[in-house]
């Protein structure tokens, strides 16, 4: 008789989005030349037709690694600045279908009462190359994932780097990411592979996101309040990035500007908590981001106002010029959001916030 043991873990990882043309730079990086392993991972994700598990903010999958099958229940956890922290339960199973009797008791509340409503909904299939490295007394697994997420006849590519903390300090994840960024262009990824799958299942129109209300605890110190606000500004900024990258939504641009303005106000208000050299760097980078967004939003607002003008021969040339300027400003914004400079600023700020939080 086989006895399977469920592993309960807290997973902490930093996700980085990679352009496929830079894959060779990852493989050839000087830090990634030893302790290498390769695997093919085939994962079937399960949920109800109504996506009850998604509403409960959990992912449920069976991972196939050769002949081995691992059943995993994973909470959504938290994700900001590319850092994902979540709880997960892993169990070795023998079937291609879920074995609900193997789910630990403390994980059951995340699942619906009727297991019969759960069915396969999408698949992730990717090749993973991993390296285990040591940095500043921490051990980190670097994973290069390439493949795709599929649902029915639709698919989306997977090209990402995951830095997973095996032991040590979370700060080491950011330190390693900053080292890699010197040679490998990438952007911060706040979406999980499961999130990509759900987007295929129920495509939704991209829409700008306003800032959520900030919740404070009366026991917080001044410094804790400051850190909490800055994290909130970062989240507001990043949640609108994809909308701006994939559309010319002027309101999404406006939301990113609001996040930057609130961040700047917070830094000025709590200036005494920020080292002067770092404050000067942040000030310069925030202004650089805001300038790029301002140009694009100004052209977008001009276009909206011009639509109110009755079509007339005298406006034809102006409209043609406007299309060119709007397109050019949007390309420049996309270049900015995908640039190592933008990524480095977010990584440096996130790392500094973690240091202040003593995590």
C-alpha positions in Angstrom: 0.0 0.0 0.0 1.3 3.5 -0.9 1.1 6.3 1.5 1.2 9.8 0.0 2.3 12.8 2.0 1.0 16.2 1.4 3.6 19.0 1.5 2.4 22.4 2.7 4.7 25.2 1.6 4.9 29.0 1.4 6.1 29.8 -2.1 8.0 33.1 -2.6 9.0 33.9 -6.1 9.8 36.9 -8.4 8.3 36.5 -11.9 10.0 38.2 -14.8 8.7 38.4 -18.4 11.2 37.7 -21.1 11.3 38.4 -24.8 12.0 35.1 -26.7 14.8 36.8 -28.6 16.7 37.1 -25.3 16.5 33.5 -24.2 20.1 32.8 -25.3 21.3 35.6 -23.0 19.7 33.7 -20.1 21.4 30.4 -21.0 24.8 32.1 -21.5 24.8 34.2 -18.3 27.9 33.7 -16.2 25.8 33.0 -13.1 23.9 30.2 -14.8 26.5 27.8 -15.9 26.2 25.1 -13.3 23.7 23.1 -11.3 21.4 23.0 -14.3 18.4 20.7 -14.7 15.8 20.3 -17.5 12.2 19.2 -17.3 9.0 19.1 -19.4 6.0 20.1 -17.4 2.5 19.4 -18.5 -0.2 20.9 -16.2 -4.0 20.4 -16.3 -5.9 23.1 -14.3 -9.3 22.3 -12.8 -12.3 24.5 -11.9 -16.1 24.6 -12.1 -17.8 26.0 -15.2 -18.6 29.1 -13.1 -15.0 29.3 -11.9 -15.8 29.0 -8.3 -12.1 28.2 -7.4 -11.0 31.4 -9.1 -13.5 33.3 -7.1 -12.0 31.7 -4.0 -8.6 32.9 -5.3 -7.1 29.4 -5.6 -5.6 27.3 -8.3 -6.0 23.6 -8.6 -3.9 21.5 -11.0 -2.3 18.2 -11.7 1.3 18.4 -12.9 2.8 15.7 -15.0 6.6 15.2 -14.8 7.4 12.1 -16.8 5.5 9.3 -15.0 5.1 11.3 -11.9 1.9 13.2 -11.1 1.6 15.9 -8.4 -1.7 17.4 -7.3 -1.4 21.0 -6.2 -3.8 23.4 -4.5 -2.4 26.9 -4.5 -3.8 30.1 -3.0 -3.6 33.4 -4.9 -1.6 35.0 -2.1 -0.2 38.4 -2.7 1.6 39.8 -5.7 3.2 43.3 -6.1 6.4 44.4 -7.6 6.6 41.0 -9.3 6.9 39.3 -5.9 4.4 36.4 -5.4 3.9 34.9 -1.9 1.3 32.2 -1.5 0.5 29.0 0.3 0.3 25.7 -1.6 -0.4 22.0 -0.8 1.3 19.3 -2.9 0.4 15.6 -3.0 1.8 12.8 -5.1 -1.1 11.0 -6.8 -1.4 8.0 -9.1 -4.3 9.2 -11.4 -4.7 11.6 -14.2 -7.8 12.9 -12.4 -8.0 14.7 -9.1 -7.9 12.5 -6.0 -9.9 14.5 -3.5 -9.3 12.1 -0.6 -5.6 13.2 -0.8 -6.4 16.9 -0.2 -5.4 18.0 3.3 -8.2 18.9 5.7 -7.0 22.5 6.0 -7.1 23.0 2.2 -10.7 21.7 1.8 -12.4 25.0 2.6 -11.0 26.4 -0.7 -12.9 23.8 -2.8 -16.7 23.6 -3.5 -18.7 21.1 -1.6 -19.6 19.1 -4.7 -16.4 17.8 -6.3 -18.4 16.5 -9.3 -18.7 20.1 -10.6 -14.9 20.4 -11.0 -13.5 19.7 -14.5 -10.4 20.4 -16.6 -10.5 24.0 -18.0 -7.0 24.8 -19.5 -3.5 23.4 -19.9 0.0 24.8 -19.5 2.7 22.9 -21.3 6.3 24.2 -21.1 9.9 23.3 -20.9 11.7 24.4 -17.8 15.5 24.8 -17.4 16.5 25.5 -13.7 19.7 26.6 -12.0 20.3 26.5 -8.3 22.5 29.4 -7.2 23.7 30.9 -3.9 23.7 34.7 -3.3 24.2 36.5 0.0 23.6 33.4 2.2 20.4 32.7 0.2 19.6 29.8 -2.1 17.5 30.7 -5.2 16.2 28.5 -8.0 16.3 30.3 -11.4 13.7 28.8 -13.8 13.5 29.6 -17.5 10.0 28.6 -18.7 9.1 28.4 -22.4 5.9 27.0 -23.8 2.2 27.9 -23.9 -1.1 28.0 -22.2 -4.0 26.5 -24.1 -7.8 26.4 -23.8 -9.8 24.8 -26.6 -8.3 26.3 -29.8 -6.8 29.3 -28.2 -3.3 29.7 -26.8 -0.9 32.2 -25.4 2.9 31.9 -25.1 4.9 31.4 -22.0 8.3 33.1 -21.9 9.4 33.9 -18.4 12.0 33.6 -15.7 11.0 32.6 -12.1 13.3 33.3 -9.2 12.1 31.2 -6.3 13.5 31.6 -2.9 14.5 28.2 -1.4 16.1 29.6 1.7 17.3 32.9 3.0 16.1 36.5 2.5 13.5 37.7 0.1 15.8 40.7 -0.6 18.1 38.2 -2.4 15.5 37.7 -5.1 15.6 41.4 -6.0 19.4 41.5 -5.7 19.7 38.7 -8.2 17.1 40.2 -10.5 19.1 43.5 -10.6 22.3 41.5 -11.5 20.5 39.7 -14.3 19.0 42.9 -15.6 22.5 44.2 -16.4 22.7 41.6 -19.2 19.2 40.4 -19.8 16.3 42.8 -20.8 13.1 41.7 -19.0 10.0 43.3 -17.4 8.3 42.5 -14.1 5.4 40.0 -14.4 2.5 40.2 -12.0 0.4 37.5 -13.6 0.6 33.8 -12.9 0.4 31.1 -15.6 -3.0 30.3 -14.2 -4.1 33.9 -14.7 -3.1 33.6 -18.3 -5.3 30.5 -18.6 -8.3 32.1 -17.1 -8.0 35.0 -19.5 -8.2 32.5 -22.4 -11.3 30.9 -20.8 -13.2 34.2 -20.4 -11.6 36.9 -22.4 -12.5 40.4 -21.1 -12.0 43.8 -22.5 -9.0 45.5 -21.1 -10.0 48.2 -18.7 -8.2 50.7 -16.6 -8.1 50.2 -12.8 -8.5 52.8 -10.2 -6.7 52.7 -6.9 -8.3 50.6 -4.2 -9.0 52.2 -0.9 -6.0 52.0 1.5 -6.6 50.1 4.7 -4.6 51.2 7.7 -4.1 49.6 11.1 -4.2 51.9 14.2 -1.2 50.1 15.5 1.0 51.1 12.5 4.0 53.3 13.0 4.6 56.3 10.8 7.2 54.3 8.9 4.8 51.4 8.4 2.2 53.7 7.0 4.7 55.2 4.6 5.7 51.7 3.3 2.1 50.7 3.0 1.2 53.7 0.9 4.2 53.3 -1.4 3.4 49.6 -2.0 -0.1 50.6 -2.8 1.1 53.2 -5.3 3.3 50.6 -7.0 0.4 48.2 -7.3 -1.8 50.9 -8.8 0.9 51.7 -11.3 1.6 48.2 -12.4 -2.0 47.0 -12.6 -2.5 49.5 -15.5 0.6 48.7 -17.4 -0.9 46.0 -19.5 -3.8 48.2 -20.5 -1.5 50.9 -21.7 0.8 48.4 -23.5 -2.1 46.8 -25.4 -4.3 49.9 -26.1 -4.4 53.7 -26.4 -6.7 54.0 -23.4 -6.0 57.5 -22.2 -7.7 56.8 -18.8 -5.3 54.0 -18.1 -2.4 56.4 -18.8 -4.1 58.8 -16.4 -4.3 56.1 -13.7 -0.6 55.5 -14.1 0.1 59.2 -13.7 -2.1 59.3 -10.6 -0.1 56.5 -9.1 3.1 58.3 -9.9 1.8 61.6 -8.5 0.6 60.0 -5.3 4.0 58.2 -5.0 5.8 61.5 -5.4 3.6 63.2 -2.8 4.2 60.4 -0.4 8.0 60.5 -0.9 7.9 64.3 -0.3 5.7 64.0 2.8 8.0 61.3 4.3 11.2 62.7 2.8 13.0 62.4 6.1 12.6 58.6 5.9 14.3 58.3 2.5 18.1 58.6 2.0 18.9 61.7 0.0 20.8 59.9 -2.8 18.0 57.4 -3.2 15.3 60.1 -3.1 17.1 62.1 -5.8 17.2 58.9 -8.0 13.5 58.2 -7.5 12.6 61.8 -8.2 14.4 61.8 -11.5 12.9 58.5 -12.6 9.4 59.4 -11.5 9.6 62.6 -13.5 10.9 60.7 -16.5 8.0 58.3 -16.4 5.5 61.0 -15.9 6.8 63.1 -18.8 6.4 60.2 -21.2 2.9 59.5 -20.0 1.9 63.2 -20.2 2.8 63.5 -23.9 0.7 60.5 -24.8 -2.3 61.6 -22.6 -2.2 65.1 -24.0 -2.5 63.7 -27.6 -5.3 61.4 -26.4 -7.2 64.2 -24.8 -6.7 66.4 -28.0 -8.1 63.5 -30.1 -11.2 63.3 -27.9 -11.8 67.0 -28.1 -11.3 67.0 -31.9 -14.0 64.3 -32.2 -16.5 66.9 -31.0 -15.6 69.2 -33.9 -17.8 68.9 -36.9 -16.0 67.2 -39.8 -14.6 69.8 -42.1 -12.1 69.9 -44.9 -9.9 72.2 -42.7 -9.5 69.4 -40.1 -8.6 66.6 -42.4 -4.9 67.4 -42.3 -5.0 67.9 -38.6 -6.6 64.6 -38.0 -4.0 62.8 -40.1 -1.2 64.5 -38.2 -3.0 63.6 -34.9 -3.0 59.9 -35.8 0.7 60.0 -36.5 1.5 61.8 -33.2 -0.8 59.5 -31.2 0.8 56.4 -32.7 4.3 57.7 -32.1 3.6 58.7 -28.4 2.1 55.3 -27.7 5.1 53.5 -29.2 7.4 55.6 -27.0 5.3 54.7 -23.9 5.5 51.0 -24.7 9.3 51.3 -25.2 9.5 53.1 -21.8 7.5 50.4 -19.9 9.5 47.6 -21.5 12.9 49.4 -20.9 15.5 48.1 -18.4 15.5 51.6 -16.9 11.8 51.3 -15.9 12.2 47.8 -14.6 15.3 48.7 -12.6 13.5 51.5 -10.9 10.6 49.3 -9.8 13.0 46.6 -8.6 15.2 49.1 -6.6 12.1 50.7 -5.0 10.6 47.2 -4.1 13.9 46.1 -2.7 14.3 49.2 -0.6 10.7 48.8 0.7 11.5 45.2 1.8 14.6 46.4 3.5 12.6 49.0 5.4 10.0 46.3 6.3 12.8 44.1 7.6 11.5 41.1 5.6 
